[in-house]
Amino acid sequence: MSRLTLTSHLSLKCLVPSQNPNFTAIRLGDIDHIKRMMMAEPAALSTVIRGGYTLLHCAARYGRHDILSILVANGADINTTNDRGETPLHIAIKQGQDHARVQHLLELGAHPSQPDSEGRTALHMFYNPIMTYMFQFHSTEIDTWAQDIEGRTVLHYLAWSSRSTTQELTRCLQSVDTPQLSIKDSEGRSILHYAAQRGNTEFINFLLGLPGAATLCMPDYHDRTLLHHATESGRVHTIDLFLARQIDPDALDDQGRTMLHHACQWGNLKATAKELLSVQ
């Protein structure tokens, strides 16, 4: 038996079991079933399974391009949300591999900058091949100002990877001195802090060369310096980059810990050994 639920934007949705025939048909790619469904029970567009996932979310998850088109042509909202505020595009980009799936959703009208319930757009997530695709071909559609519930922008997530490149960064910015680069999260961390955590040398060198580098280099709200953050990465050569910028290796955070304490806390033996050898 299904039951009706009322969403926050006052549209009725009908909760059905996850093994509902229509959702099963999408998982199996049964286009004929979906066509028959639209003729016999158009109200099925309002059905959701646990978590508020709609037929569109399911089709986006499994990459059913034709079914996505059929559902939208019959009135389904391509930017509909589940209980967490995620759109089908959020789901597709999370999968991290299928460029064609994401492109199809965009062609159907998906909004890349629509936030979920925690302020995260579809690009507020850990770096993956789809992120590369979006930064390369849809950079003008990326909102680099939007901050999630933790104050992170898309650029924080971009920097928070050892594989991202500065080409992706500059593609979505009109100039390298734009103020978005200086946005800090709720802990006071700039995108440079995030690059330091992942040991992304290309990002670090690029950001250190900017006119506003001094702002990016400031300690976070817990007085943790870039060296504190660099000890979280296994790429300990980044420590030398910050030492060359005169970042104090003996600086204390608000808990009285130096970068060496921080390295030990993270179990980073490489960073610990490097710091101990440097003081001998």
N, C-alpha and C positions, 0 to 999 in steps of 0.2 A: 504494500500500500504506500502511495506517495503522500506527502503532506506539504502544505503551502507554507512558505516563509516570506516575511516582508523585509526587504533589504532597506538600508539606510536612505536610498534615493527613491523609496516608495514604489518600486516596481516589483510585482509579484513574481516569485520564482518557485518552482515546484521541485522539491527534493525527491530524488529517486535513488534506488540502489545502484551501486557502481557497476553491477552486471546488467543494468537496463539494456534492452536490445539495441537501442539507438547508440549508446556509448560503445557497446560491443562492436557494432557495425563500423564505427569510426576506427576503433583499434585494429580491426581486420581489414580496413580499407574497402568496405562494401559500399560502393557508390550507389548501386541500384537500390539498396535498402534505404539510403538517405533520401533519394529522390522520391521513393514511394512514401516515406515518412512525411515529407513536406507536402505531398498532395493529400494524404489521409489525416494527418494530425499536425497542422502547422503550429499548434500551441506547444509542441515539443521543444520549440526554440527556447522556451522559458525553463526547461528542466535543468537541474544541477545535481551533481553528486556531492558527497561529503566534502566540505571545504569550499563549497560554492563554485566548483569548476563546471563551466558550461560546455556545451558541445563544441564551441569554438576553441576553448582551452584544450580540450581533448584532441581536436584536429590539429592544433598547433603543436602539441606535444609529439604527436606521431607523424607529423609532416604530411598530412593529407591535403595537398594543395587543391585538388578538385572539390573536395568536400568543404573546405574553407570558402571557396568561391560560391558554392551552392547555398551555403548557410547565409552568407552576406547578401546574396542576390534575393534571398527570401526574407530579408529584414533584420537579420542578426547584427548586433552592434559589435564591430570589430574591436572596439575599445572597452568592451564589457569587463567587469572585474570579478574576481573570486572574493572569498571572505578576507583575504589579506590585501585586497586592493590591486592584485596583479592582473595585468591584461594578458591576452594570448601572446603578445610580443614579449612580455617578461618571460613567459614559459619557453618560447622558442629560443631566445638568446641564452637562457640558462643551459639549454642543451649543448650549446657551444660549438657546433660543427656545421650545420646545414645553412649555407649562405642563401641558397635558393628559397628556403622556407621563410627566412627573415625578409628577403626581398619581396616575396609574394604578399606577406602581411603588410608591408609598407605600401605596396601598390593598392591594396584593399583599403588603405586609409588609416593604418595603425599609427599612433602617435608615440614616437620614441621618448618624448619628454613627459609623458603622463606618469605621475608618481603613484606608488602604492601607499598603503596605510602608514608606512614608516618613512615616507618621503623619498623612496628610492625609485628612480626611473628605471627603464629596462637596461640602462647601461651602468647603473650603480651596482656593479658586481665584479667579482674577481676576473682578471684578464683571461680571455680565451680567443680562439681564432675568429669568432664572430665579432668580437670587439675590434680586431684588426680590420675586418671588412667594413664595419660601421664607420670607423675613423677615416678609412680610405675613401669610401664612396658616398657617405652620408654625413660628412662632418658639419655641414651647415644646419643639420637638423638636431645637433647635439646641444643640449642646454648645459653649458659649463659653469653656470652660476648656481644651479639647483643643489641644495644641500639636504642630505637625508637626516634621519633622527639623531645621528651621531655627528652631524656637521660635515660629513664628507661630501665632496663633489665628485663628479665623474673623473676629474683629474687626479684626485687622491687614489681612486681605484686603479687608474692607469699607471700611476707611479708605483703602486704596491705590487709590483711584479718584477722579476728578474729578466723577463722576456720582452716587455714593451719597449718601444723605441721613441726617440724624440720626434721623429717624423710624424707619428700619430698625434703627438702633442701639438706641434705647430700647425698641423692641418686644420685643427678646429679653433685656432686662435688667430685673430687678425694681425696681431703683432706679439713679440715675445715679452713685451713689458705690460701686457694687459693685467688689470688688477685681480682677475680670477686666480692667477698664479699664487697670489698672496693669501688667499682664503685659508683660514685655519679651522680645524674641526673642533669639537666640543672639548678636547683635551689640549688644544693649543698647538696641534701638530700641522705643519705645512706639508705640501707634497714632497718637499725635500726630506722630511722625517720619514715619510713612507718609502721613498726610494732608498734611503739609508737602511731601513729594516730589511729590504730585499737585496741589498748590495748591487743595485742597478747602476753600474759605473757610468754608462752613457748618460742616463738621466741626471746623475749627481754632477758630472762635469758640466753638462749643459746648464743646469740650474745655478751652479756656483759661478758661472760666467755671466749671469744676467745682472743688469744694473741694480735690481732690487734684491740681490742675494743676501744682503745683511738682514733683511726682514725674514727671509726664509730660514736663516741660520739661527734665529733666536731660540732659546730653550722653550719647551712646551710649558703648560701651566703647572706641571709638577717639577719644574726646573731640570728636566732631563734634557741634556744636550744632544746634538747629533751623534756624538760619540757613544752616549748611552744607547741610542737607537741602533747604531751600526753594529753593536755587539750582538744584536739579535740575528744577524746574518752570518752564514758560514763563509761569506766572501770577505775575509778579514782585511784584504788589501784596501778596502774602502776606508778603513781607519786612518791610513796614511793620508788620504785625501783631506780629511778633516783636521788632522794634526797640522798639515801644511797651511790650513786656514787659521791657525792659531787657536783652535778650539781647545780649551783647557782640559787635559785628561784627568785632572784632580778635582774638577768641579763636582759639587754635591747636589743631588736632587733634594726634594723636600722631605725625603726619608733619611737623608744623610748618607746616601750611597754614591760612590764614584762609578765610573764606567766599568771598573774591574769588579766591583760588587755586582753590577748589573749583568756582566758576562757570566759570572759564577751562578747567579740566579737562573739564567737561561740555560745553563749547562753547556755554554759555548767554550769548549776547551781551547780551540784555536785562538779565539780572541783573548782568552785569559793568558795563554802562553805568550802571545805577542806582546801584551801589555807588560807582563812580568819581565820579559827579555829587554823591553825598551827602557826599563828603569835600572837595569844593572849597569 
